[in-house]
Amino acid sequence: MATPGIPLNSDELVNEIQIAAPPERVFKALVDPRQVVKWWGQTGMYRATEYKTDLRVGGNWSTIGVAAEGRAFEAKGEYLEIDPPRLLVHTWIASWTGDVKTTVRWELEPTKKGTLVRIRHMGLAAHPELAQSYKGWPMILGWLNAYLERDETVDDRKPVTG
């Protein structure tokens, strides 16, 4: 189970989870467009329907999807650091937060049981109201874990209702 947001300081949220898969497999699930749309989301909540990536420093990534009420959303950014399979850092601009730019840092640490995945969402001090909109990272890490450990996809998950 993913840890809840650990406020290291007022500028970032930190969450982590242990996944029984090697770092190479976890990294691939984070950047492969075919895989991202399989695991990122839950019917009745939101789900990614398209993911594009130019996996290089300075390259862009984007995802579009559908929220529970049928509203379209987009998240996008630029890759700042890439060190497979240990590190992925990119900017994060989400349509639902007024296109404010923050930074997301994925740290993958090999362990005896697989990989410790730590996500740091930074740049929140200037926009403290956004921290609440990013409290969903533990759930997202849970989806990633379910995909990698049990092959569970968005379509396999029980829909969220009412």
N, C-alpha and C positions, 0 to 999 in steps of 0.2 A: 504494500500500500504506500502511496506517495505521502511524503510529509506535507503538512499544510505550509502555507507561505511563511517562511521564517524571515521576519523583518530584521535584516542585519543593520540596516539604517533606514532613514526615511527615503532613500533614493532607490532601493531595490527590494524585490521579492525574491526569495530563494526557495526552491522546492527540490526534493530529490527522491529517487526511488531505486531500489535494487531490481535489476532485470536479469533473469537467467538466460542470457544470450551474450555472445562475445561482442566487444565494442564495434568490430567491423560490421556486424549484422545490425546493431542499433543505429550506427551512423547511416548505413544504407537506407534504413526505414525512415530516417529523418529527411533524406534528400532525394529519394527516388520518386518521381511523380506518380508512378503506378502504385507504389505502396502508400504514399501519404493519403491519397483519397480512399484507400481501403480502411485505414485505422482512425483518421482524424474526424470524429464526430459521432453523433447519436441522433437518430430520427426523433423528431419532436423537440430537439434542442437546437443544434446547428450541425452542419456537416460540410466539409470541403468537397466540392464537386470537380474542381480542376486545380492542378498545381503545376507551375512552370518554374524551371530553374536554369540558371547559367552559372554552374558551380565553379566559380573562380573569384578570387579577391577582386572586388569592383563589379562583379556580375550581379544581376538582379534575380530575385525570386518573387513569386506572387501566387496567391491562392484566392479563388473565388468560391463562394458557397451559398447555402441557403440557411437562414435562421428559422426558428420554430414557426413564426408567423408567416413564413414564406418570403420574407424580405431578403434581398440579395446582400451579401457582404463581401468585402475584399480586405485582405491583408497583404502587404508587400514590403519589400526592403532591398537592401544591398548587402552583399557579403563583405565583411570586414576582415575576418580571419578564418582560414580553413586549414586544419591540420588533421586529416583523417588518420585513424578513427577516434581521435582524442578530443578534438575541439571544433566547434562551429559557432561563429559569432556573426550576427547580422543585425541590421537595423530592422525596426518593426514599425510599420505605419498601418493603422487599422481604420477602416471607414467608420466604424461605430464609435470611435473616440475623437472624431473631428480631425483625422489625419495628423495627429501629434506623433512625432518621431521619437521612439525609444530604442533601446538596444536589448537583444536577447542573446545570451551566451549559454551554449550547451557544452557541458564538460562531461566526458565519458571516461570513467576510471575503471580499468580492469580489476576484477576481484576474483576470489576463488570460486564464487558462485555465478559469475558472469560479468555484469557491468553495473557500476554505480552511476546513475544518470543524475546530474545536477543541472538545473536550469536556473539562471539568474536573469531576471527581467529588470533592467536598470534604466535610469533616466526619469524616475517618477517624482523626484523632489520638486521639480518645477511644475508638476501637474498632479498634486496629491489626490485629486478627485479620480484620477485614472487607476490608482492602485486597486480600488474596489472592482473595477471592470476586469482586472487581471488576476482575480482570485481563483480562476478556473484551471490554473496550471496543474494542480494535483490530479484533477479529473483527466486532463489531457495526458499526463504521464501514465495514469491508469489505463487509458485506451491503448497507448503505445505498448505497455506491459502486456495487456491482454492479447494484442496482435502478435507480439513476438513470442510469448510463451504458449499461447493456445490457438494461434491463428484466427482469433476472433476479429471480425470485421464490423464496420458500421452496420451492415445489413444483418449481422448475427445478434446485435445488441437489442435488448428489449426497448421499444420506443418510450420516450418520456411523454407522459400525458398530463394534461391540465394542470 
